[in-house]
Amino acid sequence: MVQVEEPDGPAVHIGGGSPYDIQLQLYQLTCPYAGDGDDPTRDFLVHVQGDHLSVETLVRTWDGDGLDVFLAALAEDFRGWAGERTWKSLEHDLTLSAEHAGHCVRLTWGLHDRLPDNAWHFEATTEHAPGEDMRNLAAEVRAFLQSDPQS
């Protein structure tokens, strides 16, 4: 597995429970328009790594685009739901779909090239226990998105 240097500042680690699992890392939260007062634009990097695999992209959000709220709603519905629930970032560079499979919640993370080209697309799936595991993930993402952006 390719090892990536541990980022400075807040980060969220998702997946990677065994050596063969994909691991995602959200890190390097920045405010690209810091000089514009209270601009809510927030960028962060998403790095996906696995055995013989390493993909990274910049994600642009409008104050996090409610990613933490989306994950918290999944945690609250720990008994399950029918079908697929979806979320996407402001510029569609990160998408997330969730399915409840009874014993686990499958999160499919999509990383996309910037529009309008959308020349490449990558997906990775992580599995999480319903309820407390999802609550913890939502809390970690919330803490990350609410942390002070790097300058």
WOURCOR-V462355 format. One record per backbone hydrogen bond with DSSP energy under -0.5 kcal/mol. NH is the residue of the N-H (numbers start at 1). CO is the residue of the C=O. E is the energy in kcal/mol with one decimal. If there is no record, write none. Layout:
NH | CO | E
NH | CO | E
This chain:
2 | 50 | -0.9
12 | 26 | -2.3
14 | 24 | -2.9
16 | 22 | -1.5
21 | 18 | -1.8
23 | 49 | -2.7
24 | 14 | -3.0
25 | 47 | -2.0
26 | 12 | -2.3
27 | 25 | -0.5
27 | 45 | -2.3
28 | 10 | -0.6
30 | 43 | -3.1
31 | 150 | -1.0
32 | 30 | -0.6
34 | 31 | -1.2
36 | 33 | -2.4
42 | 61 | -2.5
43 | 30 | -2.4
44 | 59 | -1.9
45 | 27 | -2.9
46 | 57 | -2.4
47 | 25 | -2.5
48 | 55 | -3.5
49 | 23 | -2.6
50 | 53 | -2.0
53 | 50 | -1.8
55 | 48 | -2.6
57 | 46 | -2.0
59 | 44 | -3.2
61 | 42 | -2.7
63 | 40 | -2.6
63 | 61 | -0.8
65 | 62 | -1.6
67 | 64 | -2.0
70 | 66 | -2.6
71 | 67 | -2.3
72 | 68 | -2.2
73 | 69 | -2.3
74 | 70 | -1.7
75 | 71 | -1.9
76 | 72 | -2.1
77 | 73 | -1.3
78 | 75 | -0.8
80 | 77 | -2.2
85 | 98 | -2.2
87 | 96 | -2.2
89 | 94 | -2.5
90 | 60 | -0.5
91 | 60 | -0.9
92 | 89 | -1.9
95 | 110 | -2.4
96 | 87 | -2.6
97 | 108 | -1.9
98 | 85 | -2.8
99 | 106 | -1.9
100 | 83 | -0.5
101 | 99 | -0.6
101 | 104 | -3.2
103 | 101 | -1.9
105 | 128 | -3.3
106 | 99 | -2.8
106 | 104 | -0.5
107 | 105 | -0.6
107 | 126 | -2.9
108 | 97 | -2.8
108 | 106 | -0.6
109 | 107 | -0.7
109 | 124 | -3.2
110 | 95 | -2.8
110 | 108 | -0.5
111 | 109 | -0.5
111 | 122 | -3.2
112 | 93 | -2.1
113 | 120 | -2.2
118 | 114 | -2.1
122 | 111 | -2.7
124 | 109 | -2.0
126 | 107 | -2.6
128 | 105 | -2.1
132 | 130 | -0.6
133 | 130 | -0.6
134 | 129 | -0.8
135 | 131 | -2.5
136 | 132 | -2.6
137 | 133 | -2.0
138 | 134 | -2.6
139 | 135 | -2.5
140 | 136 | -2.5
141 | 137 | -2.5
142 | 138 | -2.5
143 | 139 | -2.6
144 | 140 | -2.2
145 | 141 | -2.8
146 | 142 | -1.9
147 | 143 | -0.5
147 | 144 | -1.1
150 | 29 | -3.4
